[in-house]
Amino acid sequence: MAAGDWSRHDYPALTARTRITNVTYPVTTGDFSAASGADPLYERSAVIDLDAIRHNVRRLADAASPAKVMAVVKADAYGHGAVPVARAALEAGASWLGVAHISEALALRTAGIDAPLLAWLHTTESNFGAAVAAGVDIGCSGWELDRIVAAAREQERPARIHLKVDTGLGRNGATIESWDQLVGEAMEYQDQGILRVVGIFSHLSVADEPQRPETDQQLAAFREVLAVAEDAGVDPEVRHLANTPATLSRPDTHFDLVRVGLGIYGLSPFEGQTSAELGLRPAMTLRTLVSQCKDVPAGQGVSYGLRYHTRGPSTLALIPMGYADGVPRVATGGPVRVAGKTYPIVGRIAMDQMVVDLGNIGPAAAGLLGAEAELFGSGSDGGPTADDWARAAGTNNYEIVTRISPRVPRRFINEPFVNKSPVKKPTVNKRATP
Ligand SMILES: Cc1ncc(COP(=O)(O)O)c(C=O)c1O
């Protein structure tokens, strides 16, 4: 293999571009109800606004400039749908994509996405050969180096690697102590034309808490390892350290490239600062339809364990989503907006369903069967947000969106390239108010 042949674009096309439609997008959607003839998109869906994704990428690119943007689309784009999000992010100016697993990277290549693409979390079973063949950049913390070299030899093609250093997070990445040796070995292989050190990177641990001192310490350590690498002759295309919170709050961490995940989904990484305050737009709306509405007397117990009893005559609305859909079981009290008004979930959240107590609303209850029920959305109109659910579950907004399960079909809106055939409208009276 010739030294210096680093092109990332000359790998064989893996398959034809995946056709994307609202309903059957394969990586994202577990479309269990299609066979029943029901419209899965109206029964329940996570609606993904790709305009919001594009807006957020532009906002982060502005903050990062002149550094470039890597859109982090691991974990099916934090539950939003990796391929449509990746395409929207690239349209809006991201120049790199990042994922954890090589298999995630290969799925993007299979969908026809040929942008620079980094995968950074491997096991001894990871398919480095497929990564090399598909022009996927490989994060290397140390132990992977020999396997990457073997894969490059087998593929007769140089591997593209980003050396990862642990500057304080204590997860993957080479230790500072082993950095010298790793850089030395990588450069020997580079000199032989077996690989190219394209990047050097590390990951921050507390950038979402800007007052903490550890970010400064990590930044200082990163600068030191860059100097060591430079002394050893490494001339990386990209040095990268910043995640979303650092991109928004620490320009001194930007280097050549920022790796942004949460922000492109429109969510705030900072406790006490909303998406809107950061100029971001949440891209996912999780919604369904009220599936039963019934009047009950005072003292009616609700859901497993009977942890909640109605205080007076009430209408209970059944919300047909539960922990199998990714709603945390512990999140009793989480908000659901029904016909324009927001109520807390009462009683336990079950596998498929949960309940809101609409109070004593009398005849208005009759119009609510089939009414829109929104768990979270953009928040721009005062509606519930993923942040509200994070508080109810004692977790963060990352987990709330990422855990929405494949049983919930994703519906992509504002996407130029999807099948835009009209979708059946629900026949219920959505305007009914209690
Ligand atoms: C290595 C790495 N870089 C960047 C990110 C993106 O972080 P954020 O979602 O906070 O922007 C992640 C996400 O966990 C990550 O693991």
The ligand as an SDF file (V2000), in Angstrom:
LIG
                    3D

 16 16  0  0  0  0  0  0  0  0999 V2000
  -16.4650   11.2670   23.2300 C   0  0  0  0  0  0  0  0  0  0  0  0
  -17.6760   12.1330   23.1840 C   0  0  0  0  0  0  0  0  0  0  0  0
  -17.6010   13.3170   22.5640 N   0  0  0  0  0  0  0  0  0  0  0  0
  -18.6620   14.1450   22.4850 C   0  0  0  0  0  0  0  0  0  0  0  0
  -19.8730   13.8030   23.0440 C   0  0  0  0  0  0  0  0  0  0  0  0
  -21.0260   14.7520   22.9340 C   0  0  0  0  0  0  0  0  0  0  0  0
  -21.3440   15.3110   24.1880 O   0  0  0  0  0  0  0  0  0  0  0  0
  -22.5680   16.3100   24.3030 P   0  0  0  0  0  0  0  0  0  0  0  0
  -23.7930   15.5140   24.0380 O   0  0  0  0  0  0  0  0  0  0  0  0
  -22.5130   16.8030   25.7130 O   0  0  0  0  0  0  0  0  0  0  0  0
  -22.3410   17.3890   23.3180 O   0  0  0  0  0  0  0  0  0  0  0  0
  -19.9890   12.5770   23.7040 C   0  0  0  0  0  0  0  0  0  0  0  0
  -21.2530   12.2110   24.3480 C   0  0  0  0  0  0  0  0  0  0  0  0
  -21.3450   11.5990   25.3430 O   0  0  0  0  0  0  0  0  0  0  0  0
  -18.8690   11.7140   23.7750 C   0  0  0  0  0  0  0  0  0  0  0  0
  -18.9330   10.5160   24.3710 O   0  0  0  0  0  0  0  0  0  0  0  0
  1  2  1  0
  2  3  1  0
  2 15  2  0
  3  4  2  0
  4  5  1  0
  5  6  1  0
  5 12  2  0
  6  7  1  0
  7  8  1  0
  8  9  2  0
  8 10  1  0
  8 11  1  0
 12 13  1  0
 12 15  1  0
 13 14  2  0
 15 16  1  0
M  END
$$$$
